[in-house]
Amino acid sequence: VTGVCAAVASQPIQLSLTPEIALFDRSERIEGLALSIWGENPQTALALGFVNGSTGRSAGLSLSFILNYANDYKGVQWAAVNYTEGDFLGWQGGFVNYTDGTMKGLQSGFVNYAGNLTGLQFGFVNFAETAETGVQIGLVNLIPSNAWFSELPDELAPGMIFVNWRF
């Protein structure tokens, strides 16, 4: 029996106007630098652009003027809008931060959303469907899975002004 090893090719740099008009195909992994008007690749990279898309399990520093979006991401996302479809580990900073799966780390923005929070949300409106261990600081703080003051000090309430938590 012989084994076949398949090497996953990666590229050190990506330059793209759109995912279809780029130096490398959108399926190529970028490990280095991605400069884009709109780029979309699996990556472990510094991504700079107007719209940065990170597919699959990606990591790095993603800085965008408009939008960062990802499947699963580890690192830092800074843009007007940050969207992660799956899980996020790190820091999302922008006007709107949205993680549909588990968000572990920090969300700082005007509106923050996490499917499952483990970390800190700091913003005007903070919403976490559920929280493992989390703190929300802002004007409106919502963790609907919390009970009303009955589980103090482990959890505060489903909705609070200024601060809310679950431990």
Secondary structure, 3 states (H helix, E strand, C coil): CCCCCCCCCEEEEEEECCCCCECCCCCCEEEEEEEEEEEEECEEEEEEEEEEEEEEEEEEEEEEEEEEEEEEEEEEEECCEEEECCCEEEEEEEEEEEEEEEEEEEEEEEEEEEEEEEEEEEEEEEEEEEEEEEEEEEEEEECCCCCCCCCCCCECCCEEEEEEEEC
